[in-house]
Structures are given as structure tokens and as C-alpha cells.
Amino acid sequence: FEIACTSGSEPIHLLSGGNIQKVVVAREFSGGANLIVANQPTRGIDVGAKAESHKLITQVVKEGVAVLMISSELPEVLGMSDRIMVMHEGRLTGIVDRAEATPVKIMELASH
């Protein structure tokens, strides 16, 4: 997971935000789960940590783990999803397969 720290016993709260995120992801992804719910998995982390998180999510999906990712970042949703469920004000407004997903289509569904 390429976590930058001084030792394996360094307290998590002393790590950078991106490295804390990696610790959380590593903990969740190493548990042998069949489904992972990732709620805003890259919010507040730098570009490098975001790319690493995306790489890890892609890897667990290749290993057969289902990932339900909740994200308000449209580029992340479009780049990481096989299917996109769009909600507006707590109501389902549409489901779009990756092949049909465009920013315009998603935004149209999000405004209904």
C-alpha cells in the first residue's frame, strides 16, 4: 500500500491525510470481504493518494470483490464505475451503464 511512515508502530494520527486514507483502505481491503462500500473514498486527499486509491479499488474488483462507491466527484464516478446509479434529493433518478455514461447524461439525471 506504500504507506509512508517511520515504523510499523507509528500512531496513525501522526501520518499525513493521504497515508491515513491508505491505512483505512488497506484495513478494509485485507478483510476478505465480498462487498466493500466506499463512501467518498478520495475526498480530501492529494492527487497521488487518489490515484493509488483508485488503483487499489481496481485491484480488489479484479479479485472478485464488489465495490459500491459513493462519490460526488463526477470524473471519479465516470472513470471508476461499471454502472452508475444517480440519485437526486434521496430519490433514484436513473441507472446508466458505463458505455452510455457521459457527464451530460449524469447531470441530466441528477437534476430531475
Solvent accessible surface area in square Angstrom, and as a share of the most:
residue,aa,sasa,rsa
1,F,94,0.39
2,E,133,0.60
3,I,52,0.26
4,A,69,0.54
5,C,65,0.39
6,T,126,0.73
7,S,54,0.35
8,G,90,0.86
9,S,99,0.64
10,E,40,0.18
11,P,62,0.39
12,I,85,0.43
13,H,142,0.64
14,L,113,0.56
15,L,19,0.10
16,S,66,0.43
17,G,48,0.46
18,G,10,0.10
19,N,19,0.10
20,I,59,0.30
21,Q,38,0.17
22,K,27,0.12
23,V,29,0.17
24,V,58,0.33
25,V,15,0.09
26,A,16,0.12
27,R,148,0.54
28,E,83,0.37
29,F,32,0.13
30,S,87,0.56
31,G,63,0.61
32,G,70,0.67
33,A,42,0.32
34,N,131,0.67
35,L,101,0.50
36,I,17,0.09
37,V,85,0.49
38,A,13,0.10
39,N,101,0.52
40,Q,40,0.18
41,P,12,0.07
42,T,1,0.01
43,R,152,0.56
44,G,79,0.76
45,I,24,0.12
46,D,93,0.48
47,V,125,0.72
48,G,50,0.48
49,A,7,0.05
50,K,50,0.21
51,A,60,0.47
52,E,26,0.12
53,S,2,0.01
54,H,39,0.17
55,K,124,0.52
56,L,25,0.12
57,I,9,0.05
58,T,57,0.33
59,Q,87,0.39
60,V,12,0.07
61,V,66,0.38
62,K,156,0.66
63,E,116,0.52
64,G,67,0.64
65,V,26,0.15
66,A,55,0.43
67,V,37,0.21
68,L,85,0.42
69,M,39,0.17
70,I,79,0.40
71,S,23,0.15
72,S,86,0.55
73,E,58,0.26
74,L,42,0.21
75,P,107,0.67
76,E,9,0.04
77,V,21,0.12
78,L,43,0.21
79,G,51,0.49
80,M,44,0.20
81,S,19,0.12
82,D,97,0.51
83,R,167,0.61
84,I,11,0.06
85,M,107,0.48
86,V,10,0.05
87,M,106,0.47
88,H,56,0.25
89,E,159,0.71
90,G,69,0.66
91,R,135,0.49
92,L,86,0.43
93,T,25,0.14
94,G,16,0.15
95,I,105,0.53
96,V,2,0.01
97,D,71,0.37
98,R,117,0.43
99,A,102,0.79
100,E,110,0.49
101,A,21,0.17
102,T,64,0.37
103,P,72,0.45
104,V,103,0.59
105,K,82,0.35
106,I,11,0.06
107,M,109,0.49
108,E,92,0.41
109,L,25,0.13
110,A,28,0.21
111,S,85,0.55
112,H,117,0.52
